[in-house]
Amino acid sequence: CFFFLLVYRLHGRYHEMAPNVVPMDYTKDPDVKLPMQLIINMPELKENPFRERIVESFSEDGEGSLSFNDFVDMFSVLSEMAPRELKAIYAFKIYDFNTDNFICKSDLEKTLNKLTREELTAEEITLVCEKVIEEADMDGDGKLGFADFENMISKAPDFLRYCFKKKI
Amino acid sequence: KDKEDDESKEEDSCSQQNRASRENNHQQKNSDGKKAEEEGSRRRERGKKAPTKDQKESENKEKKTNKKEKEGNDKQKTDRKNSTTSSNSSDEESLSEEELAMLMEQVEQKKKLISTMRNKPWRMMKKLSVLREAQAFVEKFEGALGKGKGKKLYAYKMMMAKKWVKFKRDFDNFKTQCIPWEMKIKEVESHFGSSVASYFIFLRWMYGVNLVLFGLIFGLVIIPEILMGMPYGSMPRKTVPRAEQATAMDFSVLWDFEGYIKYSALFYGYYNNQRTIGWLKYRLPMAYFTVGISVFGYSLMVVIRSMARNANESTADGDDDNFIFSWKMFTSWDYLIGNPETADNKFASITTSFKESIVDEQESNKDENIHLRRFLRVLANVLIICCLCGSGYLIYFVVKRSQTFSKMQNVGWYERNEVEIVMSLLGMFCPPLFETIAALENYHPRIGLKWQLGRIFALFLGNLYTFLLALMDDVNEKLAEEDVVKNITHWTLLSHHNSSMGNGSTATPPPLDPADVPRGPCWETTVGIEIVRLTVSDILVTYITILVGDFIRACFVRFMNYCWCWDLEAGFPSYAEFDISGNVLGLIFNQGMIWMGSFYAPGLVGINVLRLLTSMYFQCWAVMSSNVPHARVFKASKSNNFYMGLLLLILFLSLLPVAYTIMSLPPSFDCGPFSGKKRMYEVIQETIDLDFPLFVAKIFSYVANPGLIIPAILLMVLAIYYLNAVAEAYQRANAELKKKMQMQREEEKNKRNNKASTNPVLQDLEDLFTPSTKNESHLKQAEDKKIDSPNRTSPVAKTRQDKAAALGGSPMTGGRGRAFTLPPHMFVTRPPTPHVWAPYPGQPRPRGYPLGPVPGRGRGQPRY
């Protein structure tokens, strides 16, 4: 069966990152967590500028270490079959660097710096951040809440195409 | 293996849609299976599981029916133990109607929960536990519902439904696996982005279309001819002439598609004009004609249908220019990228695209030297038009020259292939020249790309059409020659007949050997050979260009970099980029040739199918091995329809010459399926007159009457006009609506801004409360998570918990905060969405206080 193989493969991936820590059988529900350093070196995440944020937002303790459940969670959200709303929720979490439930200017600046590898000048960054807030902020509070974010993302033609798709 | 099967069967039995949970279930089951090496231990484990399921059900039922109060986790456990027996016993009793209905409702609810669970942003642990509960509940009570009346039938129905679901899923998987080259294209896409992949998808689409054409032509024309037609050598048109027979098998001759290949079923001239062939009475000339027409009909239909589908998809995009920067910020990263080089290029392209937008933003108001730019653009266009005219003339000149060469004897290899060489050279060198000139214009890159595509297209088109005009000259010459040859042939046959008659009057004259009969030039086969040659040389040039320009260059750069003066990888030669526009245009142009030539050379489509097949593998390999991704990736989705439009144009243009030759040129007298007729289309009249009853011919003659055709065309024009007007009106309405929405958005924004500015006191209040709630939410988060999983199992329990929270001590501040801030929301008559307090609508991850506004409001309002 297809899904069975998928999970089997996922577990294989999880196992091979730390073969001596992760047991092969999960009958006893062992409390095993892998630190962030191991996860972000996966080939799928290695080149992603937001890899730390991705791992952090999927970890249960917020510190970045993932149990196998979190790991499966991450792949299920990042897979092609996950629905758009779910992706939007996790995307919001990822871009919300300081976890205050808003994407504010500092979050935007961090995002931009990660996306462009800090090649823009300070004025350009402020201009872009202002433009983003001007475009997407519907309630005029100077930062993006989830409603704003979802409203903006749901209209993006490329969101499903590019964002959050991953192979196992 | 057996165990795996077992697992999958087990998986079938649960009718879950949630993929993620399913995965996890599997995982656990899998590890179960691995651990338990004997069947017995597995049984034991399952036995252990069963009671817990029962417990959960009963617990669930309690919650649903609201019969028991839920105080805390500890107490519940004891409750559970007590209630297990009671609920089980109550199950055994017959249920009343109301209870049954209620149960039914609950089961439906649970089912819904199972199917929508995938959309819930819960942790995997929670999803799992909720899912298990719901499943157990459904499994148990579905059976109970069917009690009394046909339980077995119900169970059977359920089983069949599950099997059906499973079958559908398997079938879907199978279908995705059946898409050819899907993995190859995905691989290219993950390294090079979707724009390069779009070329390969286009190639695959083209391959599909060509396969259908191939099936049509081979199945209905070539194979019947080979099976049932007269064999080779039986008549003059199917025999190599005596003069050529000595060299007919030489490779150099075959390579030029002369000799035996020319007199084979691959070309028009081979076919006989016999009305019916074989024991099937297969009407080959008729079939040849209809297939030739239906090749065009099918292609037109397919292209237009896919264009319409693309247009539908692209109009669904909605408003484009509202969120330029936001979309760039949040959706520009391609999450498929897993390759450092691609990632580097993606970073670069994101940076440049940001810079472009910034420049656009800054320059939108500024007015720069418009005269200079205009002058440069006009200059560039003049230069490019000169180039196009020059290349057109060059081709015409070369074709003329080749006609004189063809009359001379013993010409060299270069003279024979001059036309092809010149055309390929032009195709190789003109596009980069255009690109250089286009740098003058300083267009936006997307517009620049379209201009570039248009210009290269015009170059190819010009080449194609000068080629065609030259061919037409050739054909006219051949037609003139034919009249002479016709007399000679007639005379030869007659004299042969006479001489044999003269020698012995009693014996029947021995038939003249078919190789000795003088032939007409057969212009149709000449055209076919010309086009086939062009196609083959195009294939070769493309492959050699890839091999030399990409692969050898990549090898050179890679290996000579160790011992070279400068950095080859970053400096001058570097690696090649995949030239999407050039490749797509090459494909389109090639397809135009195929359409045009397939009437005169039925085997051409077979060559093309081979070409597309090999180029799929070859180009995939070349891209993966020796190309680097683009620095600037242009959107594939938008320009796809542009490609299709070009394809449609080419299709239409290649239809014209074929239609012209069919309608107004006389076919050769001694070759091809239409020989002996005045025009090719007469084959239809002949069929109608001879094979159909009389009234059909009558109807046909009425329909073909210009008095009927002209009104029909008029009607069609009117219909087009009307539909166009309607579409325009819709478009206007659309634009109007868009404007209205924009205005509304602005208005709303302004209102909110005004509110924020006019009510500074309220703003202060909000500011005051934000930090406190924030802190509190952090504090609360930890303990909320603990209560989370049992808490969310049913809405009733949730609200109860919420109430308890509102009543309890610690959430008091939260409740008060809500109570303070609600009034401003009410003043401006805004919908009471607590955007500040509940940033995740519909996401039940509690932050400090309940999400549902009901309890907070309920408690807050009476105080005021």
Interface residues (C-beta under 8 A of the other chain):
Chain A: C1 F2 F3 F4 L6 V7 Y8 L10 H11 M24 D25 Y26 T27 P43 E44 K46 E47 N48 P49 F50 E60 F68 N69 D70 V72 D73 S76 L78 S79 M81 A82 P83 E85 L86 I89 Y90 A91 Y95 D100 N101 F102 L108 T111 L112 L115 T116 R117 E119 L120 E124 L127 V128 K131 V132 E135 A136 M138 D139 G140 D141 G145 F146 A147 F149 M152 I153 K155 A156 P157 D158 F159 R161 Y162 C163 F164 K165 K166 K167
Chain B: E4 E7 S8 E11 R19 A20 R22 E23 N24 H26 Q27 Q28 N30 S31 D32 K34 K35 R118 N119 K120 P121 R123 M124 M125 L128 R169 D170 N173 K186 S190 S194 D317 G318 D319 N322 F323 I324 F325 S326 W327 M329 F330 T331 S332 W333 D334 Y335 L336 I337 G338 N339 P340 T342 A343 F347 I350 T351 F354 K355 S357 I358 E361 K635 S637 R745 E748 K749 R752 N753 K755 A756 K774 T833 H835 V836 P839 Y840 P841 Q843 R847
